């Protein structure tokens, strides 16, 4: 296990740009997928599928 006495870490000092970019991409894909699903369901409803 890591020895917390020898390694000091300042809370909030980590560079999280990569994580923020990944999360933004995930949200973008989720929104587009949700819109696509709604459009498909509306189309299916209109053609009485």
mmCIF file as Biopython writes it, N, C-alpha, C and O atoms, coordinates in Angstrom:
data_model
#
loop_
_atom_site.group_PDB
_atom_site.id
_atom_site.type_symbol
_atom_site.label_atom_id
_atom_site.label_alt_id
_atom_site.label_comp_id
_atom_site.label_asym_id
_atom_site.label_entity_id
_atom_site.label_seq_id
_atom_site.pdbx_PDB_ins_code
_atom_site.Cartn_x
_atom_site.Cartn_y
_atom_site.Cartn_z
_atom_site.occupancy
_atom_site.B_iso_or_equiv
_atom_site.auth_seq_id
_atom_site.auth_asym_id
_atom_site.pdbx_PDB_model_num
ATOM 1   N N  . UNK A ? 1  ? 0.836   -1.179 0.000   1.0 0.0 1  A 1 
ATOM 2   C CA . UNK A ? 1  ? 0.000   0.000  0.000   1.0 0.0 1  A 1 
ATOM 3   C C  . UNK A ? 1  ? 0.880   1.242  0.000   1.0 0.0 1  A 1 
ATOM 4   O O  . UNK A ? 1  ? 2.036   1.202  0.421   1.0 0.0 1  A 1 
ATOM 5   N N  . UNK A ? 2  ? 0.339   2.292  -0.457  1.0 0.0 2  A 1 
ATOM 6   C CA . UNK A ? 2  ? 1.100   3.534  -0.524  1.0 0.0 2  A 1 
ATOM 7   C C  . UNK A ? 2  ? 1.280   4.118  0.869   1.0 0.0 2  A 1 
ATOM 8   O O  . UNK A ? 2  ? 0.382   4.076  1.710   1.0 0.0 2  A 1 
ATOM 9   N N  . UNK A ? 3  ? 2.459   4.658  1.080   1.0 0.0 3  A 1 
ATOM 10  C CA . UNK A ? 3  ? 2.749   5.306  2.352   1.0 0.0 3  A 1 
ATOM 11  C C  . UNK A ? 3  ? 2.347   6.777  2.233   1.0 0.0 3  A 1 
ATOM 12  O O  . UNK A ? 3  ? 3.007   7.548  1.536   1.0 0.0 3  A 1 
ATOM 13  N N  . UNK A ? 4  ? 1.291   7.154  2.898   1.0 0.0 4  A 1 
ATOM 14  C CA . UNK A ? 4  ? 0.767   8.510  2.772   1.0 0.0 4  A 1 
ATOM 15  C C  . UNK A ? 4  ? 1.624   9.540  3.508   1.0 0.0 4  A 1 
ATOM 16  O O  . UNK A ? 4  ? 1.459   10.740 3.288   1.0 0.0 4  A 1 
ATOM 17  N N  . UNK A ? 5  ? 2.523   9.102  4.363   1.0 0.0 5  A 1 
ATOM 18  C CA . UNK A ? 5  ? 3.356   10.042 5.094   1.0 0.0 5  A 1 
ATOM 19  C C  . UNK A ? 5  ? 4.464   10.605 4.211   1.0 0.0 5  A 1 
ATOM 20  O O  . UNK A ? 5  ? 4.888   11.744 4.407   1.0 0.0 5  A 1 
ATOM 21  N N  . UNK A ? 6  ? 4.945   9.814  3.229   1.0 0.0 6  A 1 
ATOM 22  C CA . UNK A ? 6  ? 6.055   10.279 2.405   1.0 0.0 6  A 1 
ATOM 23  C C  . UNK A ? 6  ? 5.591   11.001 1.152   1.0 0.0 6  A 1 
ATOM 24  O O  . UNK A ? 6  ? 6.330   11.820 0.605   1.0 0.0 6  A 1 
ATOM 25  N N  . UNK A ? 7  ? 4.383   10.714 0.687   1.0 0.0 7  A 1 
ATOM 26  C CA . UNK A ? 7  ? 3.907   11.384 -0.531  1.0 0.0 7  A 1 
ATOM 27  C C  . UNK A ? 7  ? 2.805   12.363 -0.163  1.0 0.0 7  A 1 
ATOM 28  O O  . UNK A ? 7  ? 1.732   11.982 0.305   1.0 0.0 7  A 1 
ATOM 29  N N  . UNK A ? 8  ? 3.098   13.617 -0.386  1.0 0.0 8  A 1 
ATOM 30  C CA . UNK A ? 8  ? 2.101   14.639 -0.085  1.0 0.0 8  A 1 
ATOM 31  C C  . UNK A ? 8  ? 1.441   15.080 -1.378  1.0 0.0 8  A 1 
ATOM 32  O O  . UNK A ? 8  ? 2.106   15.306 -2.389  1.0 0.0 8  A 1 
ATOM 33  N N  . UNK A ? 9  ? 0.151   15.196 -1.332  1.0 0.0 9  A 1 
ATOM 34  C CA . UNK A ? 9  ? -0.626  15.599 -2.500  1.0 0.0 9  A 1 
ATOM 35  C C  . UNK A ? 9  ? -1.530  16.748 -2.097  1.0 0.0 9  A 1 
ATOM 36  O O  . UNK A ? 9  ? -2.298  16.646 -1.140  1.0 0.0 9  A 1 
ATOM 37  N N  . UNK A ? 10 ? -1.431  17.838 -2.833  1.0 0.0 10 A 1 
ATOM 38  C CA . UNK A ? 10 ? -2.297  18.979 -2.563  1.0 0.0 10 A 1 
ATOM 39  C C  . UNK A ? 10 ? -3.637  18.734 -3.241  1.0 0.0 10 A 1 
ATOM 40  O O  . UNK A ? 10 ? -3.705  18.559 -4.458  1.0 0.0 10 A 1 
ATOM 41  N N  . UNK A ? 11 ? -4.688  18.723 -2.455  1.0 0.0 11 A 1 
ATOM 42  C CA . UNK A ? 11 ? -6.023  18.459 -2.971  1.0 0.0 11 A 1 
ATOM 43  C C  . UNK A ? 11 ? -6.393  19.497 -4.025  1.0 0.0 11 A 1 
ATOM 44  O O  . UNK A ? 11 ? -6.257  20.699 -3.797  1.0 0.0 11 A 1 
ATOM 45  N N  . UNK A ? 12 ? -6.869  19.016 -5.197  1.0 0.0 12 A 1 
ATOM 46  C CA . UNK A ? 12 ? -7.286  19.915 -6.259  1.0 0.0 12 A 1 
ATOM 47  C C  . UNK A ? 12 ? -6.171  20.366 -7.183  1.0 0.0 12 A 1 
ATOM 48  O O  . UNK A ? 12 ? -6.384  21.269 -7.992  1.0 0.0 12 A 1 
ATOM 49  N N  . UNK A ? 13 ? -4.993  19.771 -7.095  1.0 0.0 13 A 1 
ATOM 50  C CA . UNK A ? 13 ? -3.877  20.213 -7.929  1.0 0.0 13 A 1 
ATOM 51  C C  . UNK A ? 13 ? -3.671  19.338 -9.162  1.0 0.0 13 A 1 
ATOM 52  O O  . UNK A ? 13 ? -2.785  19.622 -9.968  1.0 0.0 13 A 1 
ATOM 53  N N  . UNK A ? 14 ? -4.458  18.292 -9.325  1.0 0.0 14 A 1 
ATOM 54  C CA . UNK A ? 14 ? -4.301  17.387 -10.459 1.0 0.0 14 A 1 
ATOM 55  C C  . UNK A ? 14 ? -4.874  18.009 -11.737 1.0 0.0 14 A 1 
ATOM 56  O O  . UNK A ? 14 ? -5.910  18.674 -11.704 1.0 0.0 14 A 1 
ATOM 57  N N  . UNK A ? 15 ? -4.194  17.788 -12.850 1.0 0.0 15 A 1 
ATOM 58  C CA . UNK A ? 15 ? -4.672  18.275 -14.145 1.0 0.0 15 A 1 
ATOM 59  C C  . UNK A ? 15 ? -5.757  17.318 -14.645 1.0 0.0 15 A 1 
ATOM 60  O O  . UNK A ? 15 ? -5.481  16.152 -14.926 1.0 0.0 15 A 1 
ATOM 61  N N  . UNK A ? 16 ? -6.979  17.813 -14.752 1.0 0.0 16 A 1 
ATOM 62  C CA . UNK A ? 16 ? -8.100  16.946 -15.126 1.0 0.0 16 A 1 
ATOM 63  C C  . UNK A ? 16 ? -8.689  17.326 -16.483 1.0 0.0 16 A 1 
ATOM 64  O O  . UNK A ? 16 ? -9.848  17.019 -16.761 1.0 0.0 16 A 1 
ATOM 65  N N  . UNK A ? 17 ? -7.910  17.985 -17.322 1.0 0.0 17 A 1 
ATOM 66  C CA . UNK A ? 17 ? -8.426  18.382 -18.632 1.0 0.0 17 A 1 
ATOM 67  C C  . UNK A ? 17 ? -8.828  17.189 -19.478 1.0 0.0 17 A 1 
ATOM 68  O O  . UNK A ? 17 ? -9.837  17.242 -20.181 1.0 0.0 17 A 1 
ATOM 69  N N  . UNK A ? 18 ? -8.056  16.114 -19.421 1.0 0.0 18 A 1 
ATOM 70  C CA . UNK A ? 18 ? -8.382  14.920 -20.211 1.0 0.0 18 A 1 
ATOM 71  C C  . UNK A ? 18 ? -9.696  14.303 -19.735 1.0 0.0 18 A 1 
ATOM 72  O O  . UNK A ? 18 ? -10.521 13.894 -20.552 1.0 0.0 18 A 1 
ATOM 73  N N  . UNK A ? 19 ? -9.892  14.234 -18.426 1.0 0.0 19 A 1 
ATOM 74  C CA . UNK A ? 19 ? -11.139 13.687 -17.895 1.0 0.0 19 A 1 
ATOM 75  C C  . UNK A ? 19 ? -12.327 14.563 -18.270 1.0 0.0 19 A 1 
ATOM 76  O O  . UNK A ? 19 ? -13.391 14.049 -18.616 1.0 0.0 19 A 1 
ATOM 77  N N  . UNK A ? 20 ? -12.157 15.876 -18.205 1.0 0.0 20 A 1 
ATOM 78  C CA . UNK A ? 20 ? -13.248 16.788 -18.568 1.0 0.0 20 A 1 
ATOM 79  C C  . UNK A ? 20 ? -13.601 16.655 -20.043 1.0 0.0 20 A 1 
ATOM 80  O O  . UNK A ? 20 ? -14.777 16.690 -20.407 1.0 0.0 20 A 1 
ATOM 81  N N  . UNK A ? 21 ? -12.589 16.502 -20.894 1.0 0.0 21 A 1 
ATOM 82  C CA . UNK A ? 21 ? -12.822 16.341 -22.333 1.0 0.0 21 A 1 
ATOM 83  C C  . UNK A ? 21 ? -13.551 15.020 -22.604 1.0 0.0 21 A 1 
ATOM 84  O O  . UNK A ? 21 ? -14.468 14.977 -23.425 1.0 0.0 21 A 1 
ATOM 85  N N  . UNK A ? 22 ? -13.154 13.959 -21.929 1.0 0.0 22 A 1 
ATOM 86  C CA . UNK A ? 22 ? -13.811 12.667 -22.094 1.0 0.0 22 A 1 
ATOM 87  C C  . UNK A ? 22 ? -15.254 12.735 -21.632 1.0 0.0 22 A 1 
ATOM 88  O O  . UNK A ? 22 ? -16.143 12.218 -22.307 1.0 0.0 22 A 1 
ATOM 89  N N  . UNK A ? 23 ? -15.497 13.361 -20.502 1.0 0.0 23 A 1 
ATOM 90  C CA . UNK A ? 23 ? -16.862 13.482 -19.980 1.0 0.0 23 A 1 
ATOM 91  C C  . UNK A ? 23 ? -17.735 14.307 -20.923 1.0 0.0 23 A 1 
ATOM 92  O O  . UNK A ? 23 ? -18.892 13.958 -21.154 1.0 0.0 23 A 1 
ATOM 93  N N  . UNK A ? 24 ? -17.199 15.385 -21.465 1.0 0.0 24 A 1 
ATOM 94  C CA . UNK A ? 24 ? -17.958 16.208 -22.403 1.0 0.0 24 A 1 
ATOM 95  C C  . UNK A ? 24 ? -18.315 15.397 -23.651 1.0 0.0 24 A 1 
ATOM 96  O O  . UNK A ? 24 ? -19.422 15.524 -24.174 1.0 0.0 24 A 1 
ATOM 97  N N  . UNK A ? 25 ? -17.393 14.571 -24.127 1.0 0.0 25 A 1 
ATOM 98  C CA . UNK A ? 25 ? -17.669 13.701 -25.271 1.0 0.0 25 A 1 
ATOM 99  C C  . UNK A ? 25 ? -18.742 12.683 -24.949 1.0 0.0 25 A 1 
ATOM 100 O O  . UNK A ? 25 ? -19.613 12.412 -25.776 1.0 0.0 25 A 1 
ATOM 101 N N  . UNK A ? 26 ? -18.686 12.123 -23.769 1.0 0.0 26 A 1 
ATOM 102 C CA . UNK A ? 26 ? -19.691 11.156 -23.336 1.0 0.0 26 A 1 
ATOM 103 C C  . UNK A ? 26 ? -21.075 11.795 -23.285 1.0 0.0 26 A 1 
ATOM 104 O O  . UNK A ? 26 ? -22.049 11.200 -23.744 1.0 0.0 26 A 1 
ATOM 105 N N  . UNK A ? 27 ? -21.167 12.989 -22.736 1.0 0.0 27 A 1 
ATOM 106 C CA . UNK A ? 27 ? -22.452 13.693 -22.662 1.0 0.0 27 A 1 
ATOM 107 C C  . UNK A ? 27 ? -22.960 14.006 -24.062 1.0 0.0 27 A 1 
ATOM 108 O O  . UNK A ? 27 ? -24.152 13.861 -24.332 1.0 0.0 27 A 1 
ATOM 109 N N  . UNK A ? 28 ? -22.071 14.435 -24.957 1.0 0.0 28 A 1 
ATOM 110 C CA . UNK A ? 28 ? -22.471 14.758 -26.327 1.0 0.0 28 A 1 
ATOM 111 C C  . UNK A ? 28 ? -23.032 13.525 -27.035 1.0 0.0 28 A 1 
ATOM 112 O O  . UNK A ? 28 ? -24.072 13.611 -27.689 1.0 0.0 28 A 1 
ATOM 113 N N  . UNK A ? 29 ? -22.359 12.379 -26.912 1.0 0.0 29 A 1 
ATOM 114 C CA . UNK A ? 29 ? -22.834 11.145 -27.533 1.0 0.0 29 A 1 
ATOM 115 C C  . UNK A ? 29 ? -24.165 10.711 -26.920 1.0 0.0 29 A 1 
ATOM 116 O O  . UNK A ? 29 ? -25.054 10.251 -27.637 1.0 0.0 29 A 1 
ATOM 117 N N  . UNK A ? 30 ? -24.307 10.853 -25.613 1.0 0.0 30 A 1 
ATOM 118 C CA . UNK A ? 30 ? -25.547 10.467 -24.946 1.0 0.0 30 A 1 
ATOM 119 C C  . UNK A ? 30 ? -26.717 11.326 -25.425 1.0 0.0 30 A 1 
ATOM 120 O O  . UNK A ? 30 ? -27.808 10.808 -25.661 1.0 0.0 30 A 1 
ATOM 121 N N  . UNK A ? 31 ? -26.500 12.616 -25.568 1.0 0.0 31 A 1 
ATOM 122 C CA . UNK A ? 31 ? -27.561 13.508 -26.045 1.0 0.0 31 A 1 
ATOM 123 C C  . UNK A ? 31 ? -27.952 13.154 -27.472 1.0 0.0 31 A 1 
ATOM 124 O O  . UNK A ? 31 ? -29.140 13.056 -27.780 1.0 0.0 31 A 1 
ATOM 125 N N  . UNK A ? 32 ? -26.970 12.962 -28.348 1.0 0.0 32 A 1 
ATOM 126 C CA . UNK A ? 32 ? -27.273 12.615 -29.741 1.0 0.0 32 A 1 
ATOM 127 C C  . UNK A ? 32 ? -27.985 11.271 -29.836 1.0 0.0 32 A 1 
ATOM 128 O O  . UNK A ? 32 ? -28.912 11.122 -30.633 1.0 0.0 32 A 1 
ATOM 129 N N  . UNK A ? 33 ? -27.571 10.296 -29.041 1.0 0.0 33 A 1 
ATOM 130 C CA . UNK A ? 33 ? -28.233 8.990  -29.057 1.0 0.0 33 A 1 
ATOM 131 C C  . UNK A ? 33 ? -29.677 9.121  -28.583 1.0 0.0 33 A 1 
ATOM 132 O O  . UNK A ? 33 ? -30.571 8.495  -29.153 1.0 0.0 33 A 1 
ATOM 133 N N  . UNK A ? 34 ? -29.915 9.919  -27.557 1.0 0.0 34 A 1 
ATOM 134 C CA . UNK A ? 34 ? -31.277 10.131 -27.052 1.0 0.0 34 A 1 
ATOM 135 C C  . UNK A ? 34 ? -32.149 10.788 -28.104 1.0 0.0 34 A 1 
ATOM 136 O O  . UNK A ? 34 ? -33.298 10.390 -28.294 1.0 0.0 34 A 1 
ATOM 137 N N  . UNK A ? 35 ? -31.620 11.784 -28.785 1.0 0.0 35 A 1 
ATOM 138 C CA . UNK A ? 35 ? -32.375 12.452 -29.848 1.0 0.0 35 A 1 
ATOM 139 C C  . UNK A ? 35 ? -32.680 11.465 -30.972 1.0 0.0 35 A 1 
ATOM 140 O O  . UNK A ? 35 ? -33.798 11.442 -31.488 1.0 0.0 35 A 1 
ATOM 141 N N  . UNK A ? 36 ? -31.717 10.666 -31.348 1.0 0.0 36 A 1 
ATOM 142 C CA . UNK A ? 36 ? -31.922 9.680  -32.413 1.0 0.0 36 A 1 
ATOM 143 C C  . UNK A ? 36 ? -32.998 8.675  -32.021 1.0 0.0 36 A 1 
ATOM 144 O O  . UNK A ? 36 ? -33.831 8.315  -32.852 1.0 0.0 36 A 1 
ATOM 145 N N  . UNK A ? 37 ? -32.996 8.220  -30.788 1.0 0.0 37 A 1 
ATOM 146 C CA . UNK A ? 37 ? -34.000 7.267  -30.323 1.0 0.0 37 A 1 
ATOM 147 C C  . UNK A ? 37 ? -35.391 7.888  -30.378 1.0 0.0 37 A 1 
ATOM 148 O O  . UNK A ? 37 ? -36.341 7.241  -30.818 1.0 0.0 37 A 1 
ATOM 149 N N  . UNK A ? 38 ? -35.517 9.125  -29.941 1.0 0.0 38 A 1 
ATOM 150 C CA . UNK A ? 38 ? -36.821 9.799  -29.979 1.0 0.0 38 A 1 
ATOM 151 C C  . UNK A ? 38 ? -37.293 9.953  -31.421 1.0 0.0 38 A 1 
ATOM 152 O O  . UNK A ? 38 ? -38.465 9.717  -31.713 1.0 0.0 38 A 1 
ATOM 153 N N  . UNK A ? 39 ? -36.403 10.344 -32.323 1.0 0.0 39 A 1 
ATOM 154 C CA . UNK A ? 39 ? -36.768 10.495 -33.736 1.0 0.0 39 A 1 
ATOM 155 C C  . UNK A ? 39 ? -37.220 9.157  -34.319 1.0 0.0 39 A 1 
ATOM 156 O O  . UNK A ? 39 ? -38.216 9.098  -35.040 1.0 0.0 39 A 1 
ATOM 157 N N  . UNK A ? 40 ? -36.501 8.100  -34.013 1.0 0.0 40 A 1 
ATOM 158 C CA . UNK A ? 40 ? -36.879 6.764  -34.500 1.0 0.0 40 A 1 
ATOM 159 C C  . UNK A ? 40 ? -38.242 6.364  -33.954 1.0 0.0 40 A 1 
ATOM 160 O O  . UNK A ? 40 ? -39.068 5.838  -34.700 1.0 0.0 40 A 1 
ATOM 161 N N  . UNK A ? 41 ? -38.493 6.598  -32.678 1.0 0.0 41 A 1 
ATOM 162 C CA . UNK A ? 41 ? -39.783 6.242  -32.085 1.0 0.0 41 A 1 
ATOM 163 C C  . UNK A ? 41 ? -40.926 7.050  -32.702 1.0 0.0 41 A 1 
ATOM 164 O O  . UNK A ? 41 ? -42.003 6.507  -32.952 1.0 0.0 41 A 1 
ATOM 165 N N  . UNK A ? 42 ? -40.701 8.329  -32.947 1.0 0.0 42 A 1 
ATOM 166 C CA . UNK A ? 42 ? -41.731 9.154  -33.588 1.0 0.0 42 A 1 
ATOM 167 C C  . UNK A ? 42 ? -41.996 8.640  -35.003 1.0 0.0 42 A 1 
ATOM 168 O O  . UNK A ? 42 ? -43.149 8.535  -35.420 1.0 0.0 42 A 1 
ATOM 169 N N  . UNK A ? 43 ? -40.939 8.323  -35.736 1.0 0.0 43 A 1 
ATOM 170 C CA . UNK A ? 43 ? -41.104 7.787  -37.089 1.0 0.0 43 A 1 
ATOM 171 C C  . UNK A ? 43 ? -41.886 6.478  -37.055 1.0 0.0 43 A 1 
ATOM 172 O O  . UNK A ? 43 ? -42.789 6.269  -37.864 1.0 0.0 43 A 1 
ATOM 173 N N  . UNK A ? 44 ? -41.542 5.604  -36.124 1.0 0.0 44 A 1 
ATOM 174 C CA . UNK A ? 44 ? -42.256 4.323  -36.007 1.0 0.0 44 A 1 
ATOM 175 C C  . UNK A ? 44 ? -43.727 4.560  -35.683 1.0 0.0 44 A 1 
ATOM 176 O O  . UNK A ? 44 ? -44.595 3.850  -36.191 1.0 0.0 44 A 1 
ATOM 177 N N  . UNK A ? 45 ? -44.008 5.535  -34.854 1.0 0.0 45 A 1 
ATOM 178 C CA . UNK A ? 45 ? -45.387 5.860  -34.515 1.0 0.0 45 A 1 
ATOM 179 C C  . UNK A ? 45 ? -46.168 6.408  -35.702 1.0 0.0 45 A 1 
ATOM 180 O O  . UNK A ? 45 ? -47.363 6.152  -35.845 1.0 0.0 45 A 1 
ATOM 181 N N  . UNK A ? 46 ? -45.477 7.167  -36.552 1.0 0.0 46 A 1 
ATOM 182 C CA . UNK A ? 46 ? -46.136 7.758  -37.714 1.0 0.0 46 A 1 
ATOM 183 C C  . UNK A ? 46 ? -46.442 6.718  -38.803 1.0 0.0 46 A 1 
ATOM 184 O O  . UNK A ? 46 ? -47.424 6.855  -39.532 1.0 0.0 46 A 1 
ATOM 185 N N  . UNK A ? 47 ? -45.621 5.707  -38.909 1.0 0.0 47 A 1 
ATOM 186 C CA . UNK A ? 47 ? -45.852 4.686  -39.936 1.0 0.0 47 A 1 
ATOM 187 C C  . UNK A ? 47 ? -46.544 3.453  -39.373 1.0 0.0 47 A 1 
ATOM 188 O O  . UNK A ? 47 ? -46.613 2.412  -40.027 1.0 0.0 47 A 1 
ATOM 189 N N  . UNK A ? 48 ? -47.054 3.581  -38.155 1.0 0.0 48 A 1 
ATOM 190 C CA . UNK A ? 48 ? -47.783 2.501  -37.485 1.0 0.0 48 A 1 
ATOM 191 C C  . UNK A ? 48 ? -47.007 1.197  -37.410 1.0 0.0 48 A 1 
ATOM 192 O O  . UNK A ? 48 ? -47.533 0.129  -37.723 1.0 0.0 48 A 1 
ATOM 193 N N  . UNK A ? 49 ? -45.762 1.294  -36.994 1.0 0.0 49 A 1 
ATOM 194 C CA . UNK A ? 49 ? -44.929 0.104  -36.874 1.0 0.0 49 A 1 
ATOM 195 C C  . UNK A ? 49 ? -45.299 -0.714 -35.675 1.0 0.0 49 A 1 
ATOM 196 O O  . UNK A ? 49 ? -44.691 -1.755 -35.426 1.0 0.0 49 A 1 
#
